[in-house]
């Protein structure tokens, strides 16, 4: 989790069945970065795919 926060300046959304139960074990600074997910994993993948240009896709695929 700390590595994810170090790589991103944005909020963090936990997903899945252990998301809610695990929150109480996270340090307070990490809990402060948590937000509710805006969708599921599929909707996130679709949003990312829509934002990529063809040149972005080619550079990540190869």
Secondary structure, 3 states (H helix, E strand, C coil): CHHHHHHCCCCEECCCCCHHHHHHHCCHHHHCCEECCCCCHHHHHHHHHHHCCHHHHHHHHC
